[in-house]
Amino acid sequence: MATKPKPFRILGLDLSITSPGFAVVDVKKGAPSLVTTAHFTTAAATPQALRYEEIEAFALLFIRDHMPFDVVVREIWPPSRNYAQNNKIHGTWASVERALHRYGYEVDVHVTPANVKKTVTGNGNAKKPEVAQGVRDILRLEEDYAFKTDDHSDAAAVALTYCVREKLITIGEDD
């Protein structure tokens, strides 16, 4: 008896210290499907080191609940002249990387924000609503499907960018 091919599973990460976003996308026979999205909101009044620990705890549980992954893709943050901004994003990345490492994963691929926007919308300067619409279109979600936050649609866009780049899916050909 032949076994069914398993979907290829991508974990997309759109990370920030304020509200890191996570998305899981499966691809089967060239068709992407959204498994889940999530985010975690930290409080600005919480000490920065504790915010990192909260993000790590959330990531650890999210990873546990949705693995296995074939690839982990993260949007990279262009370096800023503002040290505090760089510090916050790098601390957040490290928090999620520790959670990934506990389950034997690491970030495999990095994509730029402009590349994500260009891939899902055709415009490297697209705004958040355009990105969400592009994700809905690629995933063939209902027009009224609403992502809980921009972090959800952005993380899904990160995963879909990898899918397009690696030719796991094609977009725009039969739309």
N, C-alpha and C positions, 0 to 999 in steps of 0.2 A: 504494500500500500504506500503510495507516494505521500510524503509529508508536505504540508502547505508551506510555501516560503514565508518566513517571518518578515515583518516590516523592518525597514531601516529606521532607527530611532535617533533623532537629533535633539539635544538639549541646547536651547538658545538662551543666552544670558545678556541682559541689558542692565548693567550694574551701576548703582549709585549708592551713596551712604544714606540718602533720604528714603528711597523706595526702589530697591533692586527688583528687577523683573525676571521671571523665569518662564520658559515655554517649552513644551515637548511636542514635536511634530514627527509623525510617522510617514514614511513613504513606502507605498506598496504598488508595484506595477506602474511606476511613474506618476502616481497620484498622491499628493500630499494630504494628510488629514491632521487636524489639530486634536491632540490628545488632551492637553490641559495648559492653562496659564495660571500664574500666581505672582504675587508681589508681597513684600513685607515692608511696612512703614515704620521707620524709626522716629523717635521724638527728638527734636533739636535740643531739648533740655537734658536729655540723657548724656552722660559723659561719652566722649567719642570712643574710648576703648570698649565700653559696654555695648555701644551700638554695633561695633564689629562682632562682638560675641553673640549678640542677638541675631545678626545676619547669618553668622556661621551656623547657629542652631536651626534657624529656619531652613537654610540651604541643606543641612544634613538631613532633616526630615523630608524635604521635598525630593532630594536625590533618592533616598531610601524608598520612598513611595512610588517612584516612577522609573527607576532603572529596570533593565539594563539599557545603556546608551551605546550607540555605535560611534558617536562623535559628540564632542562638546565644543560649542562655538560661542565666542564672546565678542561683543562689540568693544573696540578699543577706544580709549579717550585720548584725543590729541593732547600732547603736553601743553600745560598752561604756564604762563609766567607767574601765576599765583601759586606759591608753594602749598598753601593750605588746601587748595583744590586738588592738587596732585596727591598730597598726603591722604586726603579722604578717599579718593578713588583707588589708590594703591592699597590702602588698608582694607577696603571693601573687597577688592580682587583677592587679596591674601586670605580673607575670611572664607570666601567661597572656595578658593583653592584648597584650603585645609579640609573643608567638608568633602570635596571631591576626592581628595587623596585618601581619606578614610575608607572609601569604597573602591579604591584602585583606579580612579579616573584623574584626568588632568585636562586642562583646556588644550584642545588640539588645534584650533583654528581661531584666528583673530580677523575681524572685518571692521572696516572703518564706517563711521556714521554716514558719510556721503555715499559710500558704496551700497550700504543697506538701503538708503533712500532711493538711489538710482535704480537699484534692482527691483524693488517692489512698486515703484511709482513711475519710473522713467525720468525722474527729476532729482538730481543730487542735492537740491535745496528744498525738498518737499517739507511741508509742515506736518505736525502730528496727525491731524485728521486725514490727510492724504495718505500717510503711511498706513493708518488703520484701514482705510478703504482699499488700498492695494493688497493688504493682507487678506481682507475679506474676499476680494476678487480672486486671488491666487488659490485660496482654500475653498472657493465656491460656497462661502457661507451666505446665509440669507442677508439681504440688504439691510434689514433691521437688526442684525446681530450686533450687539454692543459689547465691546471689551470693557471690563470693569475699570481699567485705567489705561493710560498711554503706555505704562510699563509692560502691560500684557501684550498689546499689539506690537510694541517695539521688540520685545523678546522673540515673539513669533516671527517678526520680520528678519531678525538676525538668523534664525534657523532656516527660514526660506531662502535667504541670500546664499547660504551654504548649498542648499539643494540646487539652486540655479547654477551656481558656480561650478559645481561638480557634475552637472548635467544629470542629476537624479530626477529632475522635473524640467519641463519647458513651459514657458509662459508666453502669452500673447499670440500664439499661433492659431488657436481655434476659438478665440474669444470674439 
